[in-house]
Amino acid sequence: MRYRKKPLEIEARRYGEEATPEWGRVAFESGALRLTPDGEAKARTLEGSMTARKGDCIVKGIKGELHPVKPDIFEATYGSVDAQKDRRAAVTEANDLLNDAIGLEAAGDMEVPERPFARILCAADELGSVEGWMATETDDE
């Protein structure tokens, strides 16, 4: 059987490259995160102690647990919430423009101008592909 990770929002910071958030400061104070003499961070995780090196992401999970994730794994697994919102806005704009254009043409009031179609194509290009659009449309299902 195959499974898909449920969409959820997490918080993360790149260790040694981004400011420590409040939850990171609390983790240091409680001992859930500690610095080693060589500048690494040790995270007490549900699976035991894990090491974060500069550039690794420290992820705060849905239960408040922390765990380091290598940058390549982080990039393959997570996406920016803001980028997803931008994609949704592009899909909504493309749908609205297409519906407006279809309505104008169906009403016979006027010939559909090329400009809305150019905007639809630009929005589709931002999404990268029809598959990208379909994935965005079905994320919430």
C-alpha positions, -999 to +999 in steps of 0.1 A: +000+000+000+012+035-008+008+066+014+011+103+009+022+127+037-007+148+049-003+185+041+005+204+072+025+235+081+057+233+101+083+258+112+119+254+104+151+274+104+186+269+089+209+263+118+237+289+118+223+309+089+190+323+102+180+340+134+169+317+162+131+319+166+113+320+200+107+282+199+144+277+193+153+298+223+128+279+244+144+246+232+179+258+242+166+269+276+149+235+282+178+214+270+159+200+240+187+217+219+222+222+231+254+235+215+285+214+213+320+228+216+325+224+179+295+246+171+270+219+162+236+217+177+224+185+194+186+180+192+168+157+216+143+140+193+117+113+197+142+089+181+172+100+203+199+126+199+205+140+165+232+165+153+225+197+132+254+212+114+255+247+099+231+249+070+210+219+082+173+227+089+159+223+123+122+215+120+096+219+146+071+191+141+034+191+148+038+180+184+065+206+191+093+180+186+125+192+169+146+173+145+175+182+121+170+177+084+197+179+057+191+207+032+186+184+002+160+163+021+143+194+033+140+209-002+127+176-016+101+172+013+089+208+021+077+238+002+072+274+012+037+281+024+040+315+007+050+299-026+019+276-023-003+306-017+012+323-048+005+292-069-031+292-056-035+328-065-022+322-100-046+293-105-075+314-092-066+342-116-063+319-145-096+303-138-113+337-134-098+350-166-108+319-185-144+320-172-147+357-180-134+351-216-157+321-221-187+341-208-179+370-232-176+348-262-207+327-253-228+359-248-218+370-283-214+405-269-179+408-282-150+389-296-127+377-268-097+399-267-063+383-268-051+400-236-069+377-212-056+347-230-021+361-227-026+366-190-039+330-187-008+317-205+014+337-182-004+323-151-001+288-166+036+294-173+041+304-136+027+270-126+050+252-149+026+227-163-010+215-164+001+188-139+013+216-116-021+232-119-039+199-113-018+193-082-026+227-069-063+222-075-064+189-057-041+196-027-071+203-004-091+173-014 
